[in-house]
Amino acid sequence: MTELHTAGHRRGVVCAPHSATAEVGRAILGEGGNALEAMVAMAASIAAVYPHMNHLGGDGFWLVREPNKRVRAIMAAGPAGSLAKPALYREHETIPPRGPLAALTVPGAVGGWKLAIEAARAVGGKGLPLELLLHAAIGQARDGYVVAKSQAQLTAEKLAELKGVPGFAATFLPDGKPPETGTKLKQSALAFTLDHLARNGFDDFYRGDVGREIAADLERIGSPVTRDDLRHYHASIAEPLSVKLNAGTIYNTPPPTQGLASLIILALYERMGMREADSFEFAHGLVEATKRAFRIRDRVITDPTRVPQPPSEFLDAKFLDAEARKIDPRRAARWPAPPGEGDTVWMGAADSSGLTVSYIQSIYWEFGSGCVLPKTGVLMQNRGSSFSLDPKALNALAPGKLPFHTLNPALAVLRDGRIMAYGTMGGDGQPQSQAMIFARHVLHGIPLDKAIAAPRWLLGRTWGSTHTNLRMESRFDGHLIDRMMSAGHDVDVLPDAYSDTMGHAGAVVIHPSGMLEGAHDPRADGGAAGL
């Protein structure tokens, strides 16, 4: 049974933003599967039950700490299609966020699943068959899943821009209307695709029957992604970025993700020497660290072949020391408006071998491009809408180029022996929520579940919002909010005590004793479960 917080486990623990998916992960652990196998099963399940947040047509990034203590990243981001040239968008000032022209990048997530299965076996996994790993997701898509409150709400909010997109209404608008919370919805074509992949392997998604059908449907609707683009795609293994803190070493994913920003925020915050959580110094310090990290991110992060400076330069101790000294402890720095929106899921898993997985999977905006491919049921992401049509821009559109990613899973190996995988969805909010959770739990000793549930803020944009100010949940102490305003922060207090705007966060922890702990966000529809 899933709960928001669970501890005392010895065999394994998982957490996910949907309770049904967390149960799928727990069941795979019960079959003798390891954390990677459980995560692949959850990755398929979450696409079936939480399609507004992620799908097979999206991308994914993994951080994996292996039993031998090595940490590796699986980079499963798809490049722009070979027909995705600026001339294709000559009638547009910017890349459209919805429709076939938004579906301009190869879906990378399934390629990541393939590497995760290979990694699961390489670290001594049981080698559970794909038929077992995908069995629950196939049933959830075929027989129907219960529509979550967030799916019902977002479908209604975004109806005008999604209802006319190819394939959307037929899949997600039963009777032509947004579904009610608690009703059942099926994804029959997706069930067929998952069943085919279970029998033929994940490679079929790109180079087999499924790939052929995906390419045919993309060509039919006018997407710039071709059959050859799918055939040539492979996810990759990479060395993660890392930075050493007094508390331990934290890891995140390299470009094209914003993992660098997440590491910089915590490195700067630690240098400020804050002693108390949820004080003015805590909130102001993290917000100001975020501003400095985002300025670096927006100057540096792009396709890894085009990064203007090595990210490691910005994690050097001397650079970080100098950046920390530039933060005024009493006044807010002037804040420009950075880009970034997003809809994503983060999930975690750990097992008794010490294998720890931090995974994030996304279609970018809610429902991505909105395009559902009829033969396969694949919902295509709109990650490519983050490209610029300005040829001089850092993230200028070009065929084969990887887009900037807000996605970034986090993992920490702490000096006290704990291993912690943590993360969240939420565009620009991802590095900020990661920092708040890590600082509260690790640096200030707040219990894991309380650190995740505690009130959060967001500087910048997410959820398709145009706001760039500092939005704070209403549960913050009024005196703290007043002090933030007095220091020059442009604060907007949100009416919701637990706002979806702040993302859906979670974490799993392996303790030195071998005890396993997991927790997930009360803002989501999920939980944690273990054995």
N, C-alpha and C positions, 0 to 999 in steps of 0.2 A: 504494500500500500504506500502511495506517495504522500509525503508531508512536506511542508515548507522547510523543515530542518530535520535531519536524521543523523544519528551518530552511533558509535559502538559496533560498527560492522567490521568484519575481518576478511571477507572474501572479495568484496567489491562494493562500489557506490557509484551512482549516476545522478545527474540532475538535468532537467530540460524544462523549457517554457510551457510544455503541455504535459499534463499528468499521464495521459495515455502513452505518450512517447517514453517517459521515464519508466513506466512499467515494462515497456518493450525492452529497454536496456537492462533492467533488473532480471527479466526472464532469460536473456542471453547469458548473463553472468551465472544464472542458475543452471544453465546447460553446460557450464564449464568454459564458456567463452571468456576471452580476456577483454580489457578495457577498449582496445581498438575494435574488436569484433562487435562489442556492445554499441560502440559509437556508430559504426556503419549501419547497424540495424536501426538505431535512433535517427540517423540522418535520413534514411528512407521513410521512416514513420512520420517524422515531423513534416515532410513534404506532403504526406497524405492528409494530415490532420490540422496543419497550420499553413495552408497554401498562400495566405495573404502575406506571410513573412518570408517564405523561402520555397524553393522547388527544384526539380531536376534541371530546370533551365537556368540555374544560377551558378555562382562560384562558391568556393570554400577554401578555408585555410586551417591547417592543423599545427599545433605544437605538441610534440610527443616526447615525454621523458621516458626513456627505455630502462629496463631493470639494470643495465650496465651503467646507468647514470648519464648516458649521452642524451642531449636534447637536440631534436631535429625538427625542421619545419617541412610540411607538405604544402606546396604552393599550387593550388588548383584554380587559377584565374584564367579565363579565356581571352584571347586577343580579338581585336577588331577584325571583322570579316574582310576578305580580299576585295570586295566591292564597296567597302566603307570608305569612300574617298570624299573629300570636301565637295566635289562637283555634284555628288548625289544630293547634297543639302543646299544647293545654291538658292533655292526658294525660301530658305529658312535662315533667320538670324542666329539661332542656336539649334542644337540637335533636339528634336521633339522628344519629350519624356515618355510618351505613350505611342503605341502602334508599331507597325513593321519597321519603320526607320529608327525606332528606339531599340529594337531587337537586333543590335548590330555587332554583338560579341559572341564568340563561341561559348557555350555553357561548359564550365570547367569542373563543377562539383563532382560529377560521376567519375571523372578521371582521378580525382583525389580519393574517392572510395576505393578505386582499384589499387592505388599505392598503399592505402591504409590496410587493405587485406593482405598485401604482400608483406608489409611491415609486421602485421599481427603474427604471421607464420614465422617470420625471421626471428622474432623474439620468443619463440617457443609456444605460440598459441595452439589451441587444440585443432585448428583447421576446420571449424564448423562450415558446412556447406552453405552456399548462397541461398539455396532454397529455404534453409532454416532462418538465416539472417534476415531475409526479406519477407518471410511468411506473414508476419503481423502487419507490415505495411501494405502488402497486397490485399489482405482482408479488410483493412481500414479503408482503402480506396475503393474496393469492389463492393463491400457490404454497406458502406457509409460510415461517416464519422460525425460526431456532435459538433455543430458550429459553435466556436468560442465567441464570447462577447466582443472581443477585439475584431474578429473577422466580420461579424454582423455590422458593427459600428463603422468600420472602415469601408466596407462595401457601400453602405448608404452614403457616407461622406464623399466618396470618390466616384459615385455612380455616373455622373454626367460625363466624366472624362474616360470612363472605362467601358460603358455599355455598348458603344459602337465599335470597339476594337475587335478584330477577328478572333473568334472562338471564346471570348470572355462570357458573353451572356449564356451561351449554351452550356457552359461548365459551372458558372458560379451564380447565375441568376435563375433559380427555379421559378417557373411560372412568370418569368420576366421581371421579378422583383428581388431586392436584396433578401437573403435568408434571415430568419429570426434566430436569435440566440437560442441554442438548445435543440434546434431542428437538425435532422440528418441530411447530409449531402454526400453524394457519391462522386468519385472520379474514375469512371469505368475504364476509359482509355489509359489512364495512368496505371491502373491495376494490371491491365494487359501488358504494358511496357515493363513494369517491375517483374512480372511473372516471366516474361521473355528474357530479361537480364539475369534472373535467378537461374535459368536453365542454360543460358549461353555465355554468361560472363559480362562484366562491365565494359569490356572492350567493344562489345556489339553496339554500344551507344554511339560510338564514333565511326566504327569501321565495318559494321554489320547491317542487319536488317533495320534495326532501330535508327541507326545513323542515316540510312537511305531514306526512310520515311520522314525523319526530321528535316533533312535537306530538301526533300520534295515539297513539304508544307511551307518551309521558309521561302523557297523560290516562288511558290504560288501566291503568298501574301506580299512579296516584295521586300523581304529582308536581304541585307547585303552579305549574309553568311552563306557560304556555299558548301557543297558536299566535300570538296577538297579541303576546305577549312576544317571540317570535322575530322576527316581522315588523318590530317597532319597533326592534330592536337594530342599532346601528352602533358599531364601534370608533372611536376618536378619536385625533387628533394632539395632543400636549401639549408644553409647554416642560419640559425636565428640571430637576430640582434640581441645583445645583452648588456646590462650595466650592473656593476657591483655596488650595493648599498651596505650600510652597517648591518642591516637585518639579513642580508643574503644577496643572492643574484637573481635578478628578474629578467625574463626573456620575452621577446615578442617577435613578430614576423617582419621581414625586410620589405623594401619597396617591391611592388607598387602599393603596399599597405601603409597606413599611418602608424604602424607599430612604433616607429621612432618617436613620435610625439608622446605616446603613452609612457615610454621609458624616461624621456626627458622630464615630464611632469613630476614623476616620483623622485627622480634624482635631484631636482631643484627643491622640491618640498623638504626632503630629508636634510638638505644643506641649511634650511632655515631654522632648524632646531626647535620646532613647535612641540610643546609639552602637553597640550590638551586638545582633544577632539571637540568639534562643534563649537569652538570659540570663534571670535572674530578673526583671530590670527590663523586658525585652521582654514576657515572658508576663504578669507582674503588671500592667504598664501597659496592655496591650491588654484584659485581663479587666476591669480597673477602668473603662476607657473604655467598654467594652460595657455595664456596669451603668448608667452615667450615660445612655448613649444609649437603652437600653431603657426607662428610666424616662420619658424624654421621649416616646418612641414610644408607650408604653401610655397616655399622657395626651393624645396629640394625634391619632394616625393613625386615620382612619375614612373614610367616604364623603367625597369632596372637597367636597361641598356643605355638610358639617356639621363640617368641621375647626374647632375652637374658636380656634386661633391660626394665622396664616400660617407655614408651615414655614420660610420664609426667615428669620424672627426667630431661629431656633435655629442658623442658619448664619452669623450675624453675628459678626465677629471679636471684639468685646467680650464677647459672651455666651460664646463658646468659650473665650476667655482665662480668664474667671471660672470656668467649669466645670472647666477643666484644673487650676486652683489648688485645687479641692476634692478632688482625688485624693491620697490619702495614699500616698507612694512606698514605704512599708514595710508597711502593714497593709491587709487586705481590708475593704472596706465591707460592711455587712450587706446580705444579698441576699434580696429577696422573690422569689416564684415567678411569672414572667411566663407568659402563654399562648403556644402555638405548636407546631404539628406540621407535617409535610409531606413530600410526595413529588413530585419535580419533576425537570426536566432543564434544564441550561444549555448553550447551544451558541454558538460564535463563528465569524465569517467575516470575511475582509478581502480586498481585491483591489488590483491595481496602480494603480487610480484614486485610492486613498486612502479609498474607501468601507469603513467598518468597522461591523460589526453585533454587538451583544451581545443575545442573545435567551434568554428563559426561558419555559417552557411547563409547565403543571402541572394535575393533577387533585386536588391537595391531599394527602390521605392515599394510601397505597398502594392502587391500584385505585379511588381516589375513593369514590363512593357504593356502588360495586360493581354498579350497575344498567347492564346492557348492553341497548340498545334493539334488538329483534330485526330490524326492517325495515332499519335503517341500520348496525347494528354499532357505534353510538356508545356509548362508555363515559362515563357522566356523572360529573362531579366532585362532591365534597362540600364545596366551598369555603364554602357557606352555613352549614355547621355552626359556623363561627367567629362567627356572629351570637349575640347574647345575647337571651334571652327576658325579661330585666329591662328594662322600658321606660325606665329611668333610665340604662342603661348607654351608654357611648360608641358601641358597635357594636350597638345595639338593632335587632332584626329589624323590617323594614318593607318592603312591596312597593316595588320599584324602587330600593332602596338597594344600593349596592355594599358587599360585605363587606371586612373587613380582609384584606390580602394579605401573606404573608411573602415573596412573590416580589419580587425586585429585581435586574435586570441592571446591571452596572457598566461604565463606560468612562472612560478617562483620556487627556487630551491633555497630554503631559509637556513640560517646558521644554527638554529635550534633543532634542526633535523626534520622539520615539516616540509612537505612538498604541497604546493597549492596551485591548482589550475582555476582560473577565474576569467570572467568576461561578461559582456552584455551586448545587446543590440543598441542602435540609436545614433547612427551618423556621427556628428561631431561630439555627441555625448559619450561615445564609447571610451575614449581615453580618460574623460573626466570621471565617469562612474567607476571605472577600474581604479583610478587613483583614490577616490573616496573610500571604496571598499577595502583596498589594500592598506591605506593609511589608518583607517579606523580599526581594522582587525589586527594587522601585523604591528604597526607602529604604536598604536594606542591601546591595544589589548581588549577591544570590544569583542564580545562573542560573535561568531561568524554570522548567525542568523540575524542578530541585531544590527550588525554592520551593513548587511544587505538591505534590511528593511528601513534603516534610518533615513530621514529626509535627505533629498538630493537636489542639486541645482544643475542647470545646463546653460553654458555660455555658447552661443552660436545656434546653428540650425540643425533640425532633424524633423522627421515625420512630414516632409513636404512643406514645413513652415518657413516663412520669410523672416521670422524674428531673428535678430542677432544680439539682443540684449541678454542680461542675466536673469533667467527665470528660476524661481525658487518655490519649492513646495510649501504649502501653508503651515506645515507642522514645525517649521523653524521658529525658534523663539523670536518674538517681535523685536526685542532689543537688539538681537543680532542683525535682523533685517535693517533696522534703523541705522546701525553702525555701518553696514555695508553701503547704504545710500549716502551716508555722511562722508564716507571715504571716496565717493565719486563713482560708485557702481550704478549703472542704469538697471534697476531691479524691477522685475514684474513678478508679483506673487500670484501663483496659480491657485485657482479655487479648489482643486482636488488635493486631498491629503496624500494620496498615492496616485501620482500621475503617470500615465503611459508615456508621456513626453520624456520621462527620465529613463526610459529603457527597461528591459527585462534582464536582470543580472542574476548570476549564479556562481557557485564555487564548489569545488571538491578539495578535500585536504587529506593527505596521508600523514598521520602522526608518527613520531619516532617509535612508539610502542607497537605500531602496525595497525592501530585503530583507524578506521576510515569514517570521514564525516562529509556530509553534503548539505547544501542549502540552496534554495531558489527564492525568487523575488515574489512578494505578495502582490506586486503590480501585474503579474502575469497569470497564466492559467495552468501553471505547472507545479513542479515540486521535485523532491529528491527521494531516492529509494536505494536500498542496499541489502546485502546479505552478510 
